[in-house]
Amino acid sequence: MTGTGGDERFIDKTRVLSRLENKQSMSRDDIERCYDEHAQALFAFLLNLTRNEADTRDLLQETFCRLASHPSLLDDVRNPRSFLLRLAHNLAIDLMRRRGARETAAARLADEPGSIFAPAADPDQEAFRSTLAEAMGELPPDQRAVVHLKLWEGMTFEAISELLQVPLNTAASRYRYGLDKLRDRLRPLYDEIK
């Protein structure tokens, strides 16, 4: 992941924490702990989805601002990470809709592949990571989201279908189609490195 070290702050928490002043169910420490536990995964997911670091940071901040503004959102949640991933996903979809340009976004994404991986010292690893990031960027956003959640977050299809609000079989087929495309795209590089 690019710049996803454990201590790095992806957003300025001052704005987020200022929204907690009159809220009762979540303390400042609770929000900070929630941020520390989940911001890295949310950042990677959003970066993979948006392919734009500025949008990713804005969406991450909006996710935690929503949580700070409505701390009771997590009161009855069994899995906070899944809930926050769903909230972040919905905010990203809203952003894409507001821009009204899924086709334009797809063209922009193809032109500007952002890497979700940290640079590697080994040239073969670097070539593979770079090609994988490009291949992920070429996937349709729906497939890219499912592949990311399955491979990088280790989520089950049931959890993915709930998070993305799609049928279980749809999540599984998006994963399968996405993997097939990645396999086809990466096979030549794999054969070359092998």
C-alpha positions in Angstrom: 0.0 0.0 0.0 1.3 3.4 -0.8 2.0 5.3 2.4 -0.1 3.1 4.6 2.3 2.8 7.5 0.8 2.2 10.9 1.5 5.7 12.3 0.5 7.8 9.3 -2.6 9.9 9.5 -4.5 10.0 6.2 -6.7 13.0 7.3 -6.6 15.8 9.7 -8.6 14.5 12.7 -9.2 18.0 14.1 -12.3 18.6 11.9 -13.6 15.1 12.7 -13.1 15.4 16.4 -14.6 18.9 16.6 -18.0 17.3 15.7 -18.0 15.3 18.9 -18.6 18.3 21.3 -22.2 17.6 22.1 -22.4 13.9 21.3 -22.8 11.4 24.1 -22.5 7.8 22.8 -18.9 8.0 21.5 -15.9 9.7 23.2 -13.0 11.4 21.5 -10.9 8.3 22.5 -13.5 6.0 20.9 -13.3 7.9 17.6 -9.5 8.0 17.7 -9.4 4.2 18.4 -11.8 3.6 15.6 -9.7 5.7 13.3 -6.5 3.9 14.3 -8.1 0.5 13.8 -9.8 1.0 10.5 -8.4 4.1 8.6 -5.7 2.1 6.8 -8.1 -0.5 5.5 -10.6 2.2 4.5 -7.9 4.2 2.8 -6.8 1.2 0.7 -10.3 0.3 -0.2 -11.3 3.8 -1.2 -8.0 4.3 -3.1 -8.6 1.1 -5.0 -12.2 2.2 -5.7 -11.6 5.9 -6.7 -8.0 5.5 -8.0 -7.5 9.1 -6.9 -5.7 10.0 -3.6 -7.4 13.4 -3.1 -10.8 11.8 -3.5 -9.8 9.0 -1.2 -8.7 11.4 1.5 -11.9 13.4 1.1 -14.1 10.3 1.4 -12.1 9.0 4.3 -12.6 12.3 6.1 -16.3 12.3 5.2 -16.7 8.8 6.6 -15.2 9.7 10.0 -17.1 13.1 10.0 -20.3 11.2 9.6 -19.4 8.9 12.4 -18.4 11.9 14.6 -21.7 13.7 13.7 -23.8 10.6 14.4 -21.8 8.5 16.9 -24.8 6.3 17.6 -24.3 4.8 14.1 -22.0 2.2 15.6 -24.2 1.4 18.7 -25.7 -1.9 17.5 -23.0 -2.8 14.9 -21.4 -6.2 15.3 -18.5 -5.5 12.9 -17.4 -1.9 12.8 -15.0 -2.4 9.9 -17.7 -3.8 7.7 -20.0 -1.0 8.6 -17.3 1.6 7.9 -16.4 0.0 4.6 -20.1 0.1 3.6 -20.4 3.7 4.6 -17.2 4.6 2.7 -18.4 2.6 -0.3 -21.8 4.4 -0.3 -20.0 7.8 0.0 -17.8 6.9 -2.9 -20.8 5.9 -5.0 -22.5 9.2 -4.1 -19.4 11.1 -5.2 -19.4 9.2 -8.5 -23.0 9.9 -9.1 -22.6 13.6 -8.2 -20.0 13.9 -10.8 -22.4 12.1 -13.1 -19.6 10.6 -15.1 -19.1 6.8 -14.7 -17.9 6.7 -18.3 -15.7 9.7 -17.8 -14.4 8.2 -14.5 -13.6 4.9 -16.2 -11.6 6.8 -18.9 -9.8 8.9 -16.3 -9.0 5.8 -14.3 -7.5 4.0 -17.3 -5.3 7.1 -17.9 -4.2 7.5 -14.3 -3.7 4.2 -12.6 -2.8 4.9 -9.0 -0.8 2.2 -7.2 -2.2 0.7 -4.1 1.1 -1.0 -3.3 4.3 0.2 -1.7 7.3 0.3 -4.0 9.4 -2.9 -3.9 13.2 -3.2 -4.0 13.1 -6.3 -6.2 12.5 -5.2 -9.9 10.4 -8.3 -10.6 8.1 -7.6 -7.6 7.9 -4.0 -8.6 6.9 -4.9 -12.2 4.3 -7.3 -10.9 2.9 -4.8 -8.4 2.7 -2.1 -11.0 1.0 -4.4 -13.5 -1.4 -5.6 -10.9 -2.3 -2.1 -9.9 -2.9 -1.2 -13.6 -4.9 -4.4 -14.1 -7.0 -3.6 -11.0 -7.6 -0.1 -12.5 -8.9 -1.7 -15.7 -11.6 -3.7 -13.9 -15.1 -2.2 -13.7 -15.6 -0.5 -10.4 -18.1 -3.1 -9.2 -15.7 -6.0 -9.9 -12.7 -4.0 -8.5 -14.6 -3.4 -5.2 -15.5 -7.1 -4.7 -12.0 -8.3 -5.7 -10.4 -5.8 -3.2 -12.7 -6.7 -0.4 -12.2 -10.5 -0.9 -8.4 -10.4 -1.5 -7.2 -7.5 0.7 -9.9 -7.5 3.4 -10.4 -11.2 3.5 -14.2 -10.8 3.6 -16.6 -13.6 2.8 -19.0 -13.3 -0.2 -21.9 -13.0 2.3 -20.2 -10.0 4.0 -19.4 -8.5 0.7 -22.9 -8.8 -0.6 -24.2 -7.2 2.6 -21.7 -4.4 2.5 -22.3 -3.6 -1.2 -26.0 -4.3 -1.0 -26.0 -6.8 -3.9 -27.2 -10.5 -4.0 -24.7 -13.1 -2.8 -24.4 -14.7 -6.3 -23.8 -11.2 -7.8 -20.8 -10.7 -5.5 -19.4 -14.1 -6.3 -19.8 -13.6 -10.0 -18.2 -10.2 -9.9 -15.3 -11.7 -8.1 -15.0 -14.6 -10.6 -15.2 -12.2 -13.6 -12.7 -9.8 -12.0 -10.2 -12.7 -11.2 -10.6 -14.0 -14.7 -9.7 -10.6 -16.1 -6.7 -10.2 -13.7 -5.5 -13.7 -14.6 -5.6 -13.0 -18.3 -3.9 -9.7 -17.9 -1.2 -10.9 -15.5 -0.5 -14.3 -17.1 2.2 -13.0 -19.6 4.0 -11.2 -16.8 3.9 -14.3 -14.5 5.2 -16.5 -17.3 8.0 -14.0 -17.9 9.0 -13.7 -14.2 8.8 -17.4 -13.6 
